[in-house]
Amino acid sequence: MMQSVLLDKSKHDRNRFNCGIDALNNYLKVMASQQSKKDNTRTFVLEDKANPQHIVGFYTLTMIPIDTQSLPAPLQKKHQSSTSGGLIARLAVDERYKGQKIGEWLLIDALKKLLQASDAVGFPIIIVDAKDGAKGFYQKYGFRCFEDNEHKLFITIADVRTSFG
């Protein structure tokens, strides 16, 4: 059974990780632990079962202010007093593990964690910034584009709750 764990810079070999996108590789190597220590984000990793120090993939979660005016009209009215949403800030899979549906597993794991967080503190949407052709990946799981930015997508907590019902 797969399980994500918090990034531990003393345990996980961040320098070995390579998803093919320098910005994501560098974030994991340089920034992820610092941002976690400052309580700005949390980075979760999926470890290789045979070598737990090897990172198969990771995602980073945080909160983000939301502009409800960029949501579709029915959601603007429903969430007009909402000020923040969950953010899947980064999600990446090491190239050595591509083609094994690890990205899908990481996304579902991230959504479940954000659903739990929303059950505790209440926020209406989860947001992603789809980079490097990832827009279709997120849309396949129910994410929709913001009206003012086709690379910024969201899914409602209500939709996530229904999916995991």
Secondary structure, DSSP 8 states (H G I E B T S, - for coil): ---EEE--TTTS-GGG---S-HHHHHIIIIIHHHHHHTTS-EEEEEE-SS-TTSEEEEEEEEEEE--GGGS-HHHHHHTTT--EEEEEEEEEE-GGGTTSSHHHHHHHHHHHHHHHHHHHH--SEEEEE--TT-HHHHHTTT-EEETTEEEEEEEEHHHHHHHH-
